[in-house]
Amino acid sequence: MSNKEKDPFVRMHVGGIMLDPYSNVPIVLLKDEADKYTIPIWIGLVEASAIAIQLEKIAISRPLTHDLLKNIIGLLGAAVERIEVTDLRDNTFFAMIHLIVGDRRMEVDSRPSDAIALALRTESPIFVHQRVIEKSKKVDSKTQAEFSQDNKEKWSELLEKLDASDFGKYKM
């Protein structure tokens, strides 16, 4: 059995967030450790903001949804072991959050954007199944480099314009 068959998952990290240059929809970029693969996942603005806030280490006075989830998991004596992006079907990504509760392991179905936002907050590893890598749209490093500075400026602008009301009725 080859290594690929033993562990079909590739460890990745968040390489950044960019805006789709055609639709202005946020994309989270997952990159492997060897910088061989870059997987783009189109996500919602609220989830992108939650990820960007964590990546930029922006302090907020009140917990957002992913902070709340992290706090609840901790108070229950559980821990996030890892998250996995497990499948890509009909342009929809699927993910699982792996929890450890005492001597029990649990898996929770999740959208990748929520799982990634939680993984960043809990400093948990992110893995992507090999079949997802094979099925996903590839982003070459040249394309990514062309948009990275523009997108950093666009994201800074978007984050600066965010108002507490963008996250619901509770003030930050």
Summary of the structure (lengths in Angstrom):
residues: 172
radius of gyration: 16.5
end to end distance: 52.0
largest distance: 54.2
contacts: 477
relative contact order: 0.20
helix: 40%
strand: 33%
